Amino acid sequence: MANQAEHYNAGQAKAVQKGPMHVITFWTNVCRKVAKDALENGDPSVANRLASQLHDFYRSHGQ
């Protein structure tokens, strides 16, 4: 788990150097991986919750 945290921290640091859109892309990709892994393990709740959060974000900021 420590290696994973180091990996994500390093990835975020690299993204920060490239700008805000790269940080958004980095975290979007991480979240998609978490949801995909959960789906592959038979748990759709993570993907459903991510979709709901993204939809709420769009409704709040996309209009």
Phi and psi restraints in degrees (value plus and minus 20) as a CYANA .aco file:
   2 ALA   PHI     -84.6   -44.6
   2 ALA   PSI     -59.5   -19.5
   3 ASN   PHI     -82.7   -42.7
   3 ASN   PSI     -59.2   -19.2
   4 GLN   PHI     -84.7   -44.7
   4 GLN   PSI     -63.0   -23.0
   5 ALA   PHI     -83.0   -43.0
   5 ALA   PSI     -62.1   -22.1
   6 GLU   PHI     -82.4   -42.4
   6 GLU   PSI     -61.6   -21.6
   7 HIS   PHI     -80.8   -40.8
   7 HIS   PSI     -67.7   -27.7
   8 TYR   PHI     -87.5   -47.5
   8 TYR   PSI     -59.8   -19.8
   9 ASN   PHI     -83.5   -43.5
   9 ASN   PSI     -61.2   -21.2
  10 ALA   PHI     -86.3   -46.3
  10 ALA   PSI     -61.6   -21.6
  11 GLY   PHI     -83.4   -43.4
  11 GLY   PSI     -61.4   -21.4
  12 GLN   PHI     -86.1   -46.1
  12 GLN   PSI     -61.3   -21.3
  13 ALA   PHI     -81.0   -41.0
  13 ALA   PSI     -61.5   -21.5
  14 LYS   PHI     -84.6   -44.6
  14 LYS   PSI     -61.4   -21.4
  15 ALA   PHI     -85.0   -45.0
  15 ALA   PSI     -59.8   -19.8
  16 VAL   PHI     -78.9   -38.9
  16 VAL   PSI     -59.6   -19.6
  17 GLN   PHI     -83.8   -43.8
  17 GLN   PSI     -47.1    -7.1
  18 LYS   PHI    -110.6   -70.6
  18 LYS   PSI     -36.7     3.3
  19 GLY   PHI     103.0   143.0
  19 GLY   PSI     149.2   189.2
  20 PRO   PHI     -78.8   -38.8
  20 PRO   PSI     -58.4   -18.4
  21 MET   PHI     -86.4   -46.4
  21 MET   PSI     -51.0   -11.0
  22 HIS   PHI     -90.4   -50.4
  22 HIS   PSI     -55.2   -15.2
  23 VAL   PHI     -85.5   -45.5
  23 VAL   PSI     -63.6   -23.6
  24 ILE   PHI     -80.2   -40.2
  24 ILE   PSI     -65.7   -25.7
  25 THR   PHI     -82.8   -42.8
  25 THR   PSI     -62.9   -22.9
  26 PHE   PHI     -77.4   -37.4
  26 PHE   PSI     -72.8   -32.8
  27 TRP   PHI     -90.1   -50.1
  27 TRP   PSI     -51.7   -11.7
  28 THR   PHI     -81.6   -41.6
  28 THR   PSI     -65.0   -25.0
  29 ASN   PHI     -84.9   -44.9
  29 ASN   PSI     -59.4   -19.4
  30 VAL   PHI     -82.5   -42.5
  30 VAL   PSI     -66.2   -26.2
  31 CYS   PHI     -83.7   -43.7
  31 CYS   PSI     -60.4   -20.4
  32 ARG   PHI     -82.3   -42.3
  32 ARG   PSI     -58.8   -18.8
  33 LYS   PHI     -85.7   -45.7
  33 LYS   PSI     -63.1   -23.1
  34 VAL   PHI     -80.4   -40.4
  34 VAL   PSI     -64.8   -24.8
  35 ALA   PHI     -85.2   -45.2
  35 ALA   PSI     -62.4   -22.4
  36 LYS   PHI     -82.4   -42.4
  36 LYS   PSI     -64.7   -24.7
  37 ASP   PHI     -81.0   -41.0
  37 ASP   PSI     -61.5   -21.5
  38 ALA   PHI     -84.9   -44.9
  38 ALA   PSI     -61.8   -21.8
  39 LEU   PHI     -81.5   -41.5
  39 LEU   PSI     -62.6   -22.6
  40 GLU   PHI     -84.2   -44.2
  40 GLU   PSI     -44.4    -4.4
  41 ASN   PHI    -114.1   -74.1
  41 ASN   PSI      -9.3    30.7
  42 GLY   PHI      65.5   105.5
  42 GLY   PSI      -6.8    33.2
  43 ASP   PHI    -133.6   -93.6
  43 ASP   PSI      77.7   117.7
  44 PRO   PHI     -98.2   -58.2
  44 PRO   PSI     -28.2    11.8
  45 SER   PHI     -84.0   -44.0
  45 SER   PSI     -53.6   -13.6
  46 VAL   PHI     -87.7   -47.7
  46 VAL   PSI     -66.7   -26.7
  47 ALA   PHI     -82.8   -42.8
  47 ALA   PSI     -61.4   -21.4
  48 ASN   PHI     -83.6   -43.6
  48 ASN   PSI     -60.6   -20.6
  49 ARG   PHI     -88.7   -48.7
  49 ARG   PSI     -60.4   -20.4
  50 LEU   PHI     -81.9   -41.9
  50 LEU   PSI     -65.9   -25.9
  51 ALA   PHI     -79.6   -39.6
  51 ALA   PSI     -61.2   -21.2
  52 SER   PHI     -84.3   -44.3
  52 SER   PSI     -64.6   -24.6
  53 GLN   PHI     -81.9   -41.9
  53 GLN   PSI     -63.3   -23.3
  54 LEU   PHI     -84.9   -44.9
  54 LEU   PSI     -59.9   -19.9
  55 HIS   PHI     -83.6   -43.6
  55 HIS   PSI     -64.0   -24.0
  56 ASP   PHI     -81.4   -41.4
  56 ASP   PSI     -60.7   -20.7
  57 PHE   PHI     -82.1   -42.1
  57 PHE   PSI     -65.5   -25.5
  58 TYR   PHI     -80.4   -40.4
  58 TYR   PSI     -66.2   -26.2
  59 ARG   PHI     -82.1   -42.1
  59 ARG   PSI     -55.5   -15.5
  60 SER   PHI     -97.1   -57.1
  60 SER   PSI     -51.9   -11.9
  61 HIS   PHI    -142.7  -102.7
  61 HIS   PSI     -28.8    11.2
  62 GLY   PHI    -116.1   -76.1
  62 GLY   PSI     -20.4    19.6
